[in-house]
């Protein structure tokens, strides 16, 4: 059965999306058109954004705005409501990789913004995500990444640890115990899904309109080992950036102040996610060889947690 390019669920009709998935992402019943040729996207973005195009790792990002009638998506220098990440020639299938990894996180009740893939011919399937730091009226919410909170320079974003992140949450989050448990679930997932690029700038505190400072929705989740086979964790956990064990995760939960019963529940939920995760991988738009690799990676890490 074909899969929805947003939720990866089965489609009963010959359509690339569920209507409700389009509604959740764009607030409209029909898919907005990307009115520019992706092959010309970067030249246009460079001229309209005047050097504001962001490059993060292997992927360029282009800011998009949704037209007032919700029929088109256009490049926007300021006030963009969406971020588009097209295919890159440097690494294979990164948009499809990020889409799947974000869906796996969502499956584990990790908060994410609405996101999906756009079917473009030509142009492949770029990844699109709605910005979580903008309200519907355009108001920009305050977001501080952990690099900023730690007082580090951008170039030092890899000079962190999971323990440092916990200290930052204890210091700055409005309800640290709740946010630390959410962080634990997220960092455990990142290890399980072999996302080695979770540096200090990939975690943020979001200040809500009510003034509550909480962990932002997850973003930039990718299985980096599919494209960098010898990749390790960007931030060590318990002093290790590789060969983590169940025992290390139990010890880290203790460091976080998570009660033993709650820690065991979080680890068990990650273990129990294997079968539904395998179904999502099978339904994804990754090439078959990458599906097989992803499956092998999470099977191995699930076995480690279960041992």
C-alpha positions in Angstrom: 0.0 0.0 0.0 1.2 3.5 -0.7 2.1 5.7 2.3 1.0 9.2 3.2 3.9 11.6 2.7 3.2 13.2 6.0 2.2 10.6 8.5 3.5 7.4 6.7 0.1 5.7 7.2 -1.6 3.7 4.5 -3.6 5.4 1.9 -6.9 4.0 0.8 -7.1 6.1 -2.3 -4.7 7.1 -5.1 -3.5 10.2 -3.3 -0.1 11.2 -1.8 -1.6 12.4 1.5 -4.5 12.1 3.9 -6.7 15.1 3.9 -6.4 15.5 7.7 -2.6 15.4 7.5 -2.6 18.3 5.0 -5.0 20.1 7.3 -2.7 19.6 10.3 0.4 20.9 8.5 -1.0 23.7 6.4 -4.5 24.5 7.8 -6.2 23.8 4.5 -7.8 20.8 2.8 -5.7 21.0 -0.3 -1.9 20.9 -0.6 -0.4 24.4 -1.3 1.8 24.6 -4.4 5.5 25.3 -4.2 5.4 27.8 -7.0 9.1 27.8 -7.8 11.3 25.2 -9.6 13.4 23.5 -7.0 16.3 23.5 -9.5 16.1 27.3 -9.3 15.3 27.5 -5.6 18.6 28.5 -4.3 19.4 31.2 -6.8 16.0 32.7 -6.0 16.4 32.3 -2.2 19.9 33.8 -2.3 18.6 36.9 -4.1 15.5 37.3 -1.9 17.1 36.4 1.4 20.3 38.5 0.9 22.6 35.9 2.4 20.2 34.8 5.1 20.1 31.2 3.9 21.1 29.0 6.7 23.4 26.0 6.3 23.3 23.4 9.0 25.5 20.4 8.6 24.8 18.8 5.2 21.5 20.6 4.5 20.6 24.1 3.3 17.4 25.5 4.7 15.0 27.9 3.0 12.4 29.9 4.7 8.9 29.8 3.2 5.7 31.7 3.8 2.2 30.5 3.2 0.1 32.8 1.0 -3.0 34.4 2.6 -5.3 32.1 0.6 -3.2 29.1 1.7 -2.7 28.1 -2.0 1.0 28.7 -2.5 4.3 28.5 -0.6 6.8 31.3 -1.4 10.4 32.1 -0.4 10.4 34.6 2.4 13.3 36.7 3.8 11.5 37.5 7.0 8.5 36.1 8.9 8.6 32.7 7.2 6.3 30.2 8.8 7.9 27.0 7.3 11.4 25.7 6.7 12.1 23.7 3.5 15.0 21.3 3.2 15.5 20.0 -0.4 17.5 17.0 -1.5 21.3 17.5 -1.3 23.9 16.0 -3.6 26.3 15.6 -0.8 24.4 12.9 1.1 21.7 10.6 0.0 18.0 10.9 1.0 18.5 13.3 3.9 14.9 14.7 3.7 13.4 11.2 3.7 15.8 10.3 6.6 14.7 13.3 8.7 11.1 12.7 7.9 11.2 9.1 9.1 13.3 9.9 12.2 10.9 12.7 13.2 8.0 10.3 12.8 9.7 7.7 15.0 10.2 10.4 17.6 6.5 11.4 17.3 5.6 7.8 17.8 7.3 7.8 21.2 5.3 10.9 22.3 8.2 13.2 21.7 6.8 16.6 20.9 7.5 17.8 17.3 6.2 20.6 15.1 4.0 19.6 12.1 6.1 18.3 9.3 6.0 16.2 6.1 7.5 15.6 2.6 6.4 17.5 -0.5 6.1 15.5 -3.7 7.8 17.6 -6.4 8.4 16.5 -10.0 11.1 17.3 -10.8 12.9 17.9 -7.5 12.4 14.8 -5.5 10.7 15.0 -2.1 11.9 18.0 0.0 11.2 18.0 3.7 9.1 20.8 5.2 8.4 21.7 8.8 6.4 24.4 10.4 8.3 26.7 12.7 7.5 26.3 16.4 8.7 29.8 17.3 6.0 31.6 15.4 2.3 32.1 16.4 -0.4 32.2 13.8 -0.5 36.0 14.0 3.3 36.2 13.2 4.4 36.8 16.8 7.9 35.5 17.3 8.4 33.5 20.5 11.7 33.6 22.5 13.9 30.6 21.8 17.3 30.1 23.4 19.4 27.1 22.3 21.6 25.3 24.9 24.7 26.8 23.3 23.4 30.3 24.2 22.3 29.2 27.7 25.7 27.7 28.4 27.4 30.9 27.3 29.3 29.2 24.5 30.2 30.4 21.1 28.5 28.8 18.1 31.7 27.2 17.0 31.8 25.4 20.4 28.4 23.8 20.0 30.0 20.3 20.2 31.6 21.1 23.6 28.7 19.8 25.6 27.4 16.7 27.4 24.0 15.3 28.3 24.9 16.2 31.9 25.5 19.9 31.0 22.0 19.9 29.4 20.4 18.7 32.6 22.2 21.4 34.5 20.9 24.0 32.1 17.3 22.7 32.5 17.6 22.8 36.3 18.8 26.4 36.1 16.5 27.8 33.4 13.4 25.7 32.9 10.2 26.8 34.7 9.4 23.2 35.7 12.8 21.5 35.6 11.7 18.0 36.7 9.2 17.8 33.9 11.6 19.1 31.2 14.5 16.9 32.3 12.3 13.8 32.0 11.3 15.0 28.5 15.0 15.6 27.7 15.9 12.1 28.9 13.3 10.6 26.6 14.7 12.6 23.7 18.4 11.9 24.2 17.6 8.2 24.7 15.7 8.2 21.4 18.6 10.0 19.6 21.0 7.4 20.7 18.6 4.6 19.8 18.0 6.1 16.3 21.7 6.7 15.8 21.3 10.5 15.6 24.9 11.6 16.2 24.5 15.3 15.5 22.5 16.4 18.6 24.9 19.2 19.7 24.1 22.1 22.0 22.3 24.1 19.3 19.9 21.3 18.6 18.3 21.6 22.0 16.4 24.8 22.9 14.2 26.4 25.6 11.0 28.0 24.3 9.3 30.7 26.2 5.5 30.4 25.8 3.2 33.5 25.7 2.4 32.8 29.3 6.1 33.1 30.2 6.8 29.4 30.8 10.2 28.3 29.7 10.1 24.7 28.5 12.0 22.4 26.2 11.1 23.2 22.6 9.6 20.7 20.2 12.2 18.4 18.8 13.9 19.3 15.5 16.7 18.3 13.2 16.4 14.6 14.0 18.3 12.4 11.5 19.8 9.0 11.6 23.4 10.1 10.9 24.8 6.6 10.7 23.0 6.0 7.4 25.3 8.6 5.8 28.3 8.6 8.2 28.8 5.0 9.2 31.5 5.7 11.9 29.5 8.6 13.5 29.4 8.9 17.3 27.2 10.9 19.7 27.9 14.7 19.5 27.4 14.9 23.3 28.6 12.1 25.6 26.3 10.5 28.1 28.0 9.3 31.2 31.3 10.3 29.6 30.8 8.0 26.6 30.0 9.0 23.0 29.8 5.3 21.8 29.1 1.8 23.2 26.5 2.9 25.6 24.8 0.3 27.7 21.5 -0.1 29.6 23.5 0.5 32.8 24.7 3.9 31.5 21.1 4.9 30.8 20.0 3.8 34.2 22.8 5.8 35.8 22.0 8.8 33.7 18.4 8.6 34.8 19.6 8.7 38.4 21.8 11.7 37.6 18.7 13.4 36.1 16.7 12.8 39.3 14.3 10.5 37.6 12.8 7.9 40.0 13.8 4.3 39.3 10.3 3.3 38.4 9.9 6.1 35.9 13.3 5.4 34.4 12.5 1.8 33.8 9.2 2.8 32.2 11.0 5.2 29.7 13.5 2.5 28.8 10.8 -0.1 28.4 8.8 2.2 26.2 11.8 2.6 23.9 12.3 -1.2 23.8 8.6 -1.8 23.1 8.7 0.7 20.2 10.7 -1.7 18.0 7.9 -3.4 16.1 5.9 -0.2 15.3 9.2 1.4 14.4 10.0 -1.3 11.9 6.6 -0.8 10.3 7.3 2.9 9.9 10.7 2.2 8.4 9.0 -0.2 5.9 6.4 2.5 5.0 9.0 5.3 4.7 10.3 6.7 1.4 14.0 5.7 2.1 15.7 3.5 -0.5 15.4 -0.2 0.4 19.1 -0.4 1.3 18.8 2.4 3.8 15.6 0.9 5.3 17.6 -2.3 5.9 20.4 -0.4 7.5 18.1 1.6 9.7 16.3 -1.6 10.8 19.6 -3.3 11.7 20.7 -0.2 13.8 17.6 0.0 15.9 17.4 -3.8 16.4 20.9 -3.7 17.8 20.3 -0.8 20.1 17.0 -2.3 21.3 18.9 -5.4 22.2 21.4 -3.4 24.2 18.6 -1.7 26.2 16.9 -5.1 26.8 20.0 -6.8 28.0 
